[in-house]
Amino acid sequence: MGHRLDPLPDRQRPNLTATQPRAVSGEETAATDPAIRVVVLALLAVDGVLSALAGALLLPSYIGSVPFPISAVISGLVNAALVWAAARWTTSPRVAALPLWTWLVTVAVLSLGGPGDDIVLGGQGLMAYGALILIGVGVAPPAWVLWRRRIHP
């Protein structure tokens, strides 16, 4: 602009300049309010339960006449995303693993017999090992995320 349109001298605007750096040390975790962190981590834990329920109930899916447990892979990838998201809200790896712990507890409860001896994780042939497949494939990706975070903070 010319001197006729803006006659005032240039000055620093305090609302446009940061007075303190946002990242205190290294990587900043999302919010500073502890109540928000607790709520988000609780919601991620509930998502771990929902991932276990969906993975267990969709485990006996078939392609033609062959059992194809794709829900275990999807559940493992969802668990990895949940653990990654939890790690963004906390610095503790134990707390970041909260969705994985709720997922494991839910799978353990689903493997027990319910009323009337109903068993969710069981069956004939390959499905007899459904619980082991679900646990192995569901735990490996989030465990890798946690291990990678511990090695490369």
Backbone bond lengths (Angstrom), bond angles and torsions (degrees), N, CA, C in turn:
res aa  C-N    CA-C-N  psi(-1)  N-CA   C-N-CA  omega(-1)  CA-C   N-CA-C  phi
1 M - - - 1.435 - - 1.521 109.54 -
2 G 1.254 115.06 151.61 1.453 120.19 178.13 1.522 110.95 -79.90
3 H 1.312 115.66 172.08 1.463 119.87 -178.26 1.523 111.96 -71.98
4 R 1.336 118.66 -17.22 1.461 120.46 179.17 1.524 111.65 -79.09
5 L 1.323 118.55 -31.99 1.465 121.41 -178.05 1.532 112.84 -83.05
6 D 1.319 117.13 -32.45 1.454 121.06 -179.12 1.523 108.67 -129.53
7 P 1.344 117.57 84.29 1.467 119.33 -175.13 1.533 113.60 -76.26
8 L 1.334 118.41 -15.12 1.459 120.59 -178.13 1.529 110.08 -77.56
9 P 1.341 118.15 147.37 1.469 120.42 178.24 1.532 110.25 -70.10
10 D 1.311 113.93 152.86 1.471 118.94 177.46 1.520 109.42 -66.15
11 R 1.305 115.66 138.83 1.455 120.21 178.93 1.526 109.19 -144.92
12 Q 1.293 113.96 163.91 1.457 119.59 -178.69 1.523 109.85 -82.87
13 R 1.295 116.93 133.69 1.452 121.95 178.83 1.534 108.55 -92.62
14 P 1.347 119.01 116.91 1.460 119.97 -175.66 1.529 112.82 -67.96
15 N 1.314 118.45 -23.98 1.462 118.86 179.55 1.521 111.80 -79.89
16 L 1.327 118.77 -10.88 1.457 121.31 179.93 1.518 113.22 -103.15
17 T 1.301 117.20 -9.72 1.457 120.30 179.29 1.514 109.28 -111.65
18 A 1.300 116.01 138.95 1.463 120.98 179.07 1.517 109.44 -81.85
19 T 1.306 116.68 131.97 1.467 120.34 179.38 1.519 111.24 -89.13
20 Q 1.335 117.63 -25.41 1.446 121.35 178.39 1.525 107.85 -131.03
21 P 1.311 117.13 144.64 1.469 118.28 178.12 1.516 110.79 -66.91
22 R 1.321 115.45 144.03 1.467 119.98 -178.82 1.511 111.57 -72.92
23 A 1.289 117.99 -45.56 1.457 121.31 -179.93 1.518 108.76 -85.68
24 V 1.326 116.36 113.29 1.451 121.00 -176.73 1.520 110.23 -70.54
25 S 1.318 116.57 -52.53 1.460 120.25 177.25 1.516 108.37 -148.87
26 G 1.302 115.68 116.90 1.458 119.54 177.43 1.507 112.44 69.01
27 E 1.296 115.09 -127.34 1.461 121.24 -175.51 1.520 110.13 -90.65
28 E 1.290 115.66 130.72 1.467 121.19 179.68 1.521 108.80 -84.79
29 T 1.324 117.26 130.33 1.452 120.42 173.44 1.513 107.95 -84.05
30 A 1.290 116.52 146.93 1.458 125.94 -162.17 1.529 116.61 -40.56
31 A 1.286 120.30 -67.69 1.466 121.43 -175.07 1.515 109.84 -118.80
32 T 1.309 115.23 158.59 1.453 118.49 -178.84 1.517 112.79 -95.37
33 D 1.296 117.90 -15.76 1.456 120.98 -178.40 1.539 109.58 -78.44
34 P 1.342 118.71 121.53 1.467 120.26 -178.31 1.529 113.35 -63.88
35 A 1.328 117.85 -29.87 1.466 119.78 -179.74 1.522 110.80 -64.95
36 I 1.323 116.93 -38.03 1.466 120.18 179.01 1.522 109.85 -66.88
37 R 1.330 116.32 -40.34 1.463 119.78 178.66 1.528 111.41 -61.65
38 V 1.319 116.84 -43.18 1.470 120.60 -179.76 1.525 110.14 -63.45
39 V 1.317 117.48 -42.78 1.466 120.92 -179.70 1.527 110.48 -64.38
40 V 1.331 117.20 -45.12 1.466 120.17 -178.67 1.527 110.43 -65.63
41 L 1.329 117.80 -43.29 1.462 120.16 178.92 1.526 111.75 -65.42
42 A 1.326 117.77 -35.11 1.468 120.48 175.79 1.524 110.66 -66.23
43 L 1.320 117.32 -40.18 1.466 119.87 177.52 1.527 111.22 -66.50
44 L 1.315 117.52 -37.68 1.463 119.93 176.12 1.528 111.42 -66.15
45 A 1.337 117.13 -34.19 1.465 120.43 175.89 1.525 110.89 -66.35
46 V 1.327 117.02 -40.33 1.472 120.81 176.53 1.525 109.73 -64.70
47 D 1.329 117.27 -36.78 1.459 120.00 176.12 1.522 111.49 -64.08
48 G 1.332 117.59 -32.87 1.461 120.70 174.57 1.518 111.67 -62.86
49 V 1.336 116.57 -39.53 1.469 120.79 176.38 1.526 110.24 -64.63
50 L 1.325 116.90 -44.22 1.465 120.48 179.83 1.530 111.75 -64.82
51 S 1.321 116.53 -36.26 1.464 120.19 176.88 1.522 110.79 -64.71
52 A 1.325 117.26 -40.10 1.468 120.40 178.08 1.523 111.42 -66.04
53 L 1.327 116.46 -41.78 1.466 119.40 179.40 1.529 110.86 -63.90
54 A 1.320 117.30 -46.22 1.463 120.03 179.86 1.523 110.97 -65.12
55 G 1.328 116.85 -42.26 1.461 119.84 179.56 1.519 112.83 -63.80
56 A 1.333 116.99 -40.43 1.466 120.30 -178.67 1.526 111.74 -73.64
57 L 1.314 117.24 -40.31 1.463 119.15 -177.25 1.524 112.82 -74.92
58 L 1.328 117.72 -26.34 1.465 120.38 178.46 1.528 112.49 -97.59
59 L 1.316 117.41 2.93 1.463 121.33 -178.47 1.526 113.27 -60.76
60 P 1.339 120.21 -42.24 1.469 118.52 -178.72 1.527 112.90 -81.85
61 S 1.343 117.77 47.37 1.466 120.21 175.85 1.531 109.33 -87.79
62 Y 1.308 115.37 151.73 1.460 122.27 -174.27 1.522 110.60 -125.51
63 I 1.320 115.02 148.69 1.461 121.91 165.85 1.518 104.55 -113.73
64 G 1.322 114.96 104.72 1.465 120.17 -172.71 1.511 109.18 69.84
65 S 1.327 116.47 -118.57 1.463 119.82 178.82 1.527 111.72 -109.88
66 V 1.327 117.16 8.58 1.462 121.57 -178.01 1.530 109.32 -103.27
67 P 1.337 118.24 127.86 1.465 119.18 176.65 1.531 110.32 -66.71
68 F 1.317 115.87 134.08 1.463 122.04 -176.37 1.526 108.55 -133.29
69 P 1.330 117.86 92.82 1.477 120.90 -174.60 1.527 113.07 -79.92
70 I 1.320 117.76 62.16 1.464 122.06 179.92 1.523 111.47 -68.50
71 S 1.327 117.88 -24.05 1.467 119.57 -179.24 1.523 111.72 -65.51
72 A 1.329 118.22 -25.26 1.465 120.45 176.38 1.527 110.27 -67.08
73 V 1.323 116.88 -40.61 1.464 120.88 178.27 1.524 110.46 -66.82
74 I 1.322 116.17 -44.39 1.465 120.15 179.19 1.520 110.46 -63.60
75 S 1.318 116.85 -41.25 1.461 120.53 178.44 1.528 111.08 -64.06
76 G 1.317 117.66 -38.65 1.465 120.92 176.92 1.516 112.15 -64.07
77 L 1.326 117.26 -41.09 1.462 120.58 178.30 1.527 111.56 -68.55
78 V 1.327 116.66 -38.46 1.471 120.11 176.24 1.521 109.98 -64.74
79 N 1.326 117.18 -40.77 1.463 120.53 178.04 1.521 111.28 -62.76
80 A 1.330 116.87 -39.68 1.461 119.89 177.60 1.526 110.69 -62.97
81 A 1.326 116.95 -40.37 1.467 120.43 178.09 1.530 110.81 -66.88
82 L 1.320 117.47 -38.72 1.466 120.43 178.81 1.517 111.79 -66.64
83 V 1.317 117.09 -41.04 1.468 120.59 178.62 1.527 109.67 -67.33
84 W 1.315 117.65 -40.30 1.463 120.84 177.27 1.530 110.34 -61.58
85 A 1.330 116.48 -44.00 1.466 119.92 179.34 1.527 110.61 -65.36
86 A 1.318 117.96 -40.22 1.462 120.44 178.45 1.522 110.69 -65.75
87 A 1.317 117.11 -34.63 1.461 120.31 178.70 1.527 111.40 -68.18
88 R 1.313 117.49 -23.59 1.467 120.60 176.13 1.531 111.50 -74.72
89 W 1.322 117.97 -19.97 1.467 122.02 -177.64 1.518 113.05 -100.50
90 T 1.309 118.30 -7.90 1.459 120.80 -179.28 1.524 109.47 -145.70
91 T 1.313 115.54 159.64 1.455 119.76 177.58 1.529 111.81 -99.42
92 S 1.320 117.77 -12.44 1.456 122.17 -178.43 1.531 110.51 -86.30
93 P 1.335 117.93 126.95 1.467 119.16 177.26 1.530 112.78 -66.17
94 R 1.328 116.78 -29.02 1.469 119.63 178.79 1.524 111.41 -66.93
95 V 1.317 116.12 -40.31 1.463 119.76 178.64 1.522 110.06 -74.28
96 A 1.326 117.21 -33.39 1.461 120.70 178.03 1.530 111.45 -65.06
97 A 1.318 116.74 -25.84 1.464 121.08 178.96 1.525 112.78 -84.06
98 L 1.314 118.81 5.33 1.467 122.07 -177.84 1.533 113.20 -56.22
99 P 1.342 120.53 -44.16 1.472 118.37 176.41 1.528 112.84 -61.81
100 L 1.323 116.74 -34.68 1.465 120.30 178.10 1.527 110.94 -67.94
101 W 1.327 117.47 -40.41 1.471 120.27 178.69 1.522 111.51 -64.85
102 T 1.335 116.98 -42.74 1.468 118.32 178.52 1.520 110.71 -66.91
103 W 1.329 117.01 -33.19 1.453 120.80 176.87 1.529 110.18 -64.46
104 L 1.344 116.66 -45.54 1.469 120.49 179.37 1.518 112.39 -63.81
105 V 1.317 117.93 -41.49 1.472 120.83 178.71 1.522 110.01 -63.97
106 T 1.320 117.48 -40.65 1.465 120.29 179.59 1.521 111.27 -66.00
107 V 1.329 117.52 -41.69 1.478 120.15 177.42 1.523 109.86 -64.16
108 A 1.331 117.66 -38.63 1.472 120.41 178.16 1.519 111.03 -64.08
109 V 1.328 117.48 -41.25 1.467 120.61 178.73 1.519 110.37 -66.76
110 L 1.339 117.06 -38.78 1.459 119.92 -179.90 1.528 112.38 -69.96
111 S 1.321 117.64 -23.16 1.464 119.23 179.54 1.522 112.35 -80.56
112 L 1.336 117.07 -14.29 1.461 120.30 175.76 1.531 109.52 -79.89
113 G 1.285 116.25 156.79 1.464 120.72 176.48 1.511 111.17 -73.68
114 G 1.299 115.90 139.09 1.453 120.54 179.80 1.520 111.17 -97.48
115 P 1.323 117.39 -163.13 1.454 119.70 177.72 1.530 110.05 -65.36
116 G 1.280 115.81 134.62 1.463 120.50 -177.72 1.514 112.31 77.31
117 D 1.331 116.97 19.15 1.465 123.72 -179.82 1.524 113.05 56.83
118 D 1.344 116.81 36.47 1.458 120.86 174.43 1.520 108.79 -79.08
119 I 1.329 116.44 130.83 1.456 121.82 179.94 1.520 107.92 -121.07
120 V 1.329 116.48 123.64 1.462 120.75 -179.59 1.514 110.42 -78.51
121 L 1.325 117.12 -44.58 1.466 120.92 -177.19 1.526 109.46 -101.13
122 G 1.282 116.34 91.30 1.454 121.45 179.46 1.518 109.69 -175.13
123 G 1.309 117.03 172.27 1.446 119.97 178.29 1.509 111.18 156.96
124 Q 1.310 115.30 -161.16 1.458 123.09 -178.25 1.525 109.81 -106.52
125 G 1.324 117.32 150.48 1.460 122.16 175.16 1.521 112.56 66.16
126 L 1.333 115.77 -126.12 1.460 121.60 -179.38 1.522 111.90 -64.20
127 M 1.320 117.11 -32.11 1.458 121.02 -178.20 1.530 112.30 -71.52
128 A 1.336 118.12 -13.24 1.464 120.43 174.04 1.528 110.03 -66.69
129 Y 1.319 116.43 -25.00 1.461 122.01 177.45 1.526 111.10 -102.41
130 G 1.311 117.20 19.86 1.459 121.92 -177.09 1.518 113.30 -59.69
131 A 1.332 116.97 -41.00 1.465 119.73 -179.71 1.525 110.76 -65.78
132 L 1.319 117.30 -41.03 1.464 120.18 178.34 1.525 111.60 -66.67
133 I 1.323 116.46 -39.55 1.465 120.26 177.56 1.521 110.06 -63.73
134 L 1.322 116.37 -45.63 1.455 120.63 -179.54 1.527 111.44 -63.21
135 I 1.317 117.75 -43.22 1.464 120.44 179.94 1.530 110.91 -67.97
136 G 1.324 117.36 -45.55 1.467 119.77 -178.58 1.514 113.40 -63.65
137 V 1.321 116.43 -48.23 1.459 120.40 -177.56 1.528 111.09 -78.05
138 G 1.323 117.75 -26.55 1.460 120.58 179.75 1.514 114.19 -80.58
139 V 1.336 117.72 -22.73 1.459 121.48 -177.89 1.526 112.27 -95.83
140 A 1.322 118.42 -28.64 1.465 121.01 -174.48 1.537 113.77 -60.07
141 P 1.340 120.89 -50.56 1.472 118.80 -179.23 1.527 114.47 -63.31
142 P 1.361 120.31 -45.52 1.467 117.03 177.90 1.523 113.17 -67.64
143 A 1.330 117.84 -30.88 1.464 119.80 176.22 1.524 110.06 -65.38
144 W 1.323 117.17 -37.69 1.457 121.27 175.91 1.529 110.87 -63.95
145 V 1.336 117.24 -41.19 1.470 120.97 178.20 1.524 110.03 -62.50
146 L 1.325 117.30 -44.25 1.467 120.44 179.05 1.526 111.66 -65.99
147 W 1.329 116.99 -41.00 1.457 120.76 179.53 1.526 109.98 -65.40
148 R 1.292 117.37 -42.40 1.467 121.73 179.82 1.523 110.80 -65.40
149 R 1.301 117.03 -37.39 1.472 120.22 178.57 1.525 110.39 -68.17
150 R 1.343 116.86 -35.24 1.461 119.85 179.46 1.520 111.37 -70.41
151 I 1.322 116.57 -37.10 1.469 121.19 -179.66 1.529 110.67 -75.27
152 H 1.337 116.90 -42.00 1.471 122.35 -177.31 1.525 110.11 -118.50
153 P 1.332 118.46 79.63 1.472 118.96 -176.77 1.505 113.26 -69.73
